[in-house]
């Protein structure tokens, strides 16, 4: 079958890494058509692959990423983080999934100037969203044979908002998924434990801001944002994206690493194949994954990972391995 999804190239290095992913998809026989429409197209086709988009700091327009998640109700962010053979880091055998509530918390964007020099930011937590993301995380873990969920929080200080998040997670665990181990971890202590020994964690569940920080921290354990994919999932729609920035300083120079976006594309392929029970599409995703894994082991890497290949050449290497 042929499936349609929306392509959002982004800006900065986005068009370059997007083009590399399109070429690999075509070579893998993943028959996905990628039109350029955005919100209306995502609502129609339900799936999107998005390149990095610039968000101004301290002013300018609002985050495109946040707007997409809120508009499409993409409440569950999933960031798999695993060690890759051929990418040397301080740790080995890291295999963590960060699940992040994607619509509330401080990222609700409710800020007010009280008086000159005094600004408030409001953290939003609703029982509906807290329970929904907890159920999402436990279901995701259960379907993938994961054994433990660690809920990162700061309920010792934010007793109401983070307290609600904890209560919902604990109730979902006790009433629906008692077979999965469960722990509650104060986030500052959890960060220390992560950098001491990441192997003690399996699935980490966080509210919005914490999940943003923790997913980047975990990416640093395996080589950085250039080797970690991301997904934003709702009931009907899903957007898959490279979680790194748009890096305008190297745009157009054939220096960007397309691996994170390619890995996100494989997540999209697997997501579509799960929903439609399409094993041929899943096989195409597996061919891409096996090809980039073997390329990394052989030293065919971009410069940020210690190799010498450009964006285009890395895509060429993966395509060549799929044809072997």
C-alpha positions in Angstrom: 0.0 0.0 0.0 0.9 3.7 -0.3 0.6 6.0 2.6 0.6 9.8 2.6 2.3 11.9 5.3 3.2 15.5 5.5 6.8 16.8 5.0 7.8 19.9 6.8 11.4 20.6 5.8 12.0 23.3 8.4 14.8 25.9 8.0 18.5 26.1 8.5 19.9 22.6 7.9 16.3 21.2 7.8 16.0 21.1 3.9 19.4 19.3 3.6 18.7 16.6 6.2 15.1 16.3 4.8 16.4 15.7 1.3 18.8 13.0 2.5 15.9 11.2 4.3 13.7 11.4 1.2 16.4 9.8 -0.9 17.0 7.0 1.7 13.2 6.4 1.9 12.9 6.1 -1.8 15.9 3.6 -2.0 14.3 1.5 0.8 11.0 1.1 -1.1 9.1 2.9 1.7 6.3 4.1 -0.6 5.3 7.2 1.3 4.3 10.3 -0.5 5.4 13.5 1.2 3.3 16.6 0.3 4.1 20.0 1.7 0.8 21.1 3.3 0.9 21.6 7.0 -1.9 21.6 9.6 -4.7 20.8 7.2 -2.6 18.1 5.6 -1.6 16.5 8.9 -5.3 16.4 9.9 -6.0 14.7 6.5 -3.1 12.3 6.4 -2.4 11.9 10.1 1.4 11.6 9.9 4.2 14.2 9.4 7.9 14.1 9.2 9.4 17.5 10.3 12.8 19.0 10.0 14.2 21.4 12.6 12.7 24.9 12.8 14.2 28.0 14.4 12.6 29.5 17.5 13.8 33.0 18.4 15.1 33.3 22.0 13.5 36.0 24.2 11.3 37.5 21.5 9.9 37.1 18.0 7.4 34.5 16.9 6.2 31.6 19.1 7.6 28.1 18.8 6.4 26.3 15.7 7.0 23.0 17.6 4.8 24.0 20.5 2.1 25.3 18.2 2.0 22.0 16.3 1.7 19.9 19.4 -1.0 22.0 20.9 -3.0 22.5 17.8 -3.0 18.8 16.9 -3.2 17.6 20.5 0.0 15.6 20.2 0.1 15.0 23.9 2.7 12.2 24.0 6.4 12.9 23.2 8.6 9.8 22.8 12.4 10.1 22.7 14.2 6.8 22.4 17.9 7.0 23.5 20.2 4.1 22.8 23.9 3.5 22.3 24.9 3.0 18.7 27.8 0.7 17.7 30.4 2.9 15.9 29.5 6.0 18.0 32.0 6.1 20.9 30.7 7.6 24.2 31.4 7.5 27.9 28.6 4.9 28.4 27.8 1.6 26.7 24.4 -0.2 26.4 22.3 2.8 27.1 18.7 2.1 26.2 16.2 4.6 27.7 12.8 5.9 26.4 11.8 9.3 27.7 8.0 9.9 27.6 7.0 13.5 28.0 3.6 15.2 28.5 3.5 17.5 25.6 0.7 20.0 26.0 0.7 21.5 29.6 3.1 22.6 32.3 5.1 25.8 32.0 5.1 25.3 28.2 1.4 26.3 28.2 2.9 29.7 27.5 0.8 31.6 30.0 2.9 34.6 31.1 1.9 38.0 32.5 3.6 41.2 33.4 2.4 42.0 36.9 4.2 45.3 37.2 7.4 46.7 35.8 10.2 44.2 36.4 7.8 41.4 37.7 6.6 38.6 35.4 4.7 35.4 36.3 4.6 32.2 34.3 1.8 29.8 35.1 2.3 26.0 35.3 -0.8 24.2 34.2 -1.6 20.6 35.2 -5.0 18.9 34.6 -6.0 15.5 35.8 -7.1 14.6 32.2 -3.7 15.3 30.7 -1.7 13.8 33.6 -3.7 10.5 33.6 -3.7 10.4 29.8 0.1 10.6 29.5 0.6 8.1 32.3 -1.6 5.6 30.5 0.2 6.4 27.3 3.6 5.7 28.9 2.5 2.4 30.6 0.8 1.2 27.4 3.9 2.1 25.3 6.2 0.3 27.8 3.9 -2.8 28.0 3.7 -3.2 24.2 7.5 -3.0 23.9 8.4 -5.4 26.7 9.8 -2.7 29.0 10.1 -3.5 32.7 10.1 -0.3 34.7 8.8 3.3 34.6 10.5 6.0 36.6 8.5 9.2 37.1 10.7 12.3 37.4 9.1 15.0 39.5 9.5 17.9 41.9 6.5 17.2 44.1 8.4 18.0 47.2 8.2 21.6 46.2 5.3 21.8 43.7 3.0 19.7 45.8 -0.2 20.4 43.8 0.9 20.3 40.1 3.6 17.7 40.3 1.6 16.0 43.1 -1.3 15.5 40.7 1.1 14.2 38.0 2.4 11.6 40.5 -1.0 10.6 41.8 -2.3 9.9 38.3 0.8 7.9 37.4 0.6 5.8 40.5 -3.1 5.1 40.1 -2.6 4.0 36.5 0.3 1.7 37.6 -1.7 0.1 40.4 -5.0 -0.2 38.6 -4.0 -1.0 35.1 -0.3 -2.0 34.7 0.8 -3.6 38.1 3.2 -5.9 36.2 5.5 -3.0 35.3 7.9 -1.8 38.1 7.3 1.7 39.2 9.4 4.3 41.0 9.2 8.0 41.8 12.4 10.1 41.5 12.9 13.7 42.4 14.3 15.2 39.2 17.5 16.7 40.6 18.5 13.4 42.2 17.4 11.6 39.0 19.8 13.7 36.9 22.6 12.8 39.1 21.7 9.1 38.9 21.5 9.3 35.1 25.0 10.6 34.6 26.3 8.1 37.2 24.7 5.0 35.7 22.1 5.3 33.0 21.5 1.5 32.9 19.3 1.8 36.1 16.6 3.5 34.0 14.3 2.0 31.4 11.3 4.3 30.7 11.3 7.8 32.2 8.0 9.7 32.5 8.1 13.4 32.9 5.9 16.5 32.7 6.6 18.9 29.8 9.5 21.1 30.9 11.3 18.2 32.7 10.9 16.0 29.7 12.5 18.5 27.4 15.5 18.8 29.6 15.9 15.1 30.5 15.6 14.0 26.8 18.5 16.2 25.9 20.5 15.1 28.9 19.9 11.5 27.9 20.9 12.3 24.3 24.3 13.4 25.6 24.9 9.9 27.0 24.9 8.4 23.5 26.5 11.0 21.3 24.2 14.0 21.2 21.0 15.2 19.5 22.4 14.2 16.1 21.7 10.5 16.9 18.4 10.6 18.8 14.9 10.6 17.1 11.7 12.0 18.4 7.9 11.5 18.0 4.9 13.5 19.1 1.8 11.3 19.2 -1.9 12.0 19.7 -5.0 9.9 19.3 -5.3 10.3 15.5 -2.2 12.3 14.4 1.6 12.0 14.9 4.5 14.2 14.0 8.0 12.7 13.9 11.0 15.0 14.1 14.7 15.5 14.6 14.9 17.1 18.0 18.1 19.1 17.3 18.2 22.7 16.3 18.2 24.3 12.8 22.0 25.2 13.0 21.8 28.1 10.5 25.6 28.6 10.8 26.2 25.4 8.8 23.2 25.5 6.6 23.9 24.8 2.9 27.4 23.5 3.6 26.8 19.8 3.3 27.9 19.4 7.0 24.7 18.5 8.8 24.1 15.0 10.1 20.8 13.6 8.8 20.8 10.6 11.1 18.4 11.9 13.8 15.8 12.8 11.2 16.3 9.5 9.4 15.8 7.6 12.7 12.7 9.7 13.3 11.5 8.7 9.8 12.0 5.0 10.8 9.9 5.6 13.9 7.2 7.0 11.6 7.4 4.0 9.3 7.0 1.7 12.3 4.1 3.7 13.7 2.2 3.6 10.4 3.0 -0.1 10.0 1.7 -0.8 13.5 -1.6 1.0 12.8 -2.1 -0.7 9.5 -0.5 -4.0 10.2 1.7 -3.6 7.2 4.7 -5.9 7.5 6.2 -4.8 4.1 6.5 -1.3 5.3 8.0 -2.4 8.6 10.6 -4.4 6.6 11.5 -1.2 4.7 12.1 0.5 8.1 14.3 -2.4 9.2 16.4 -2.1 6.0 17.0 1.5 6.7 17.9 0.9 10.3 20.2 -2.0 9.5 21.9 0.1 6.8 22.7 3.1 9.0 23.8 0.8 11.9 26.3 -1.0 9.6 27.5 2.3 8.1 28.3 3.7 11.6 30.2 0.5 12.5 32.2 0.8 9.3 33.2 4.4 10.1 30.9 5.9 7.5 29.9 8.9 9.6 29.4 12.6 9.4 32.1 14.9 11.0 30.2 15.5 14.2 30.5 11.8 15.0 34.2 11.6 14.1 33.8 10.7 10.4 34.5 12.6 7.2 31.2 12.3 5.2 29.0 15.2 4.3 25.2 15.1 4.5 24.8 13.9 0.9 27.6 11.4 1.2 26.2 9.8 4.4 22.9 9.3 2.6 24.8 7.8 -0.3 26.5 5.4 2.0 23.2 4.2 3.5 21.6 3.8 0.1 24.6 1.8 -1.1 24.3 -0.6 1.8 20.7 -1.2 1.2 21.5 -2.3 -2.4 24.1 -4.8 -1.3 
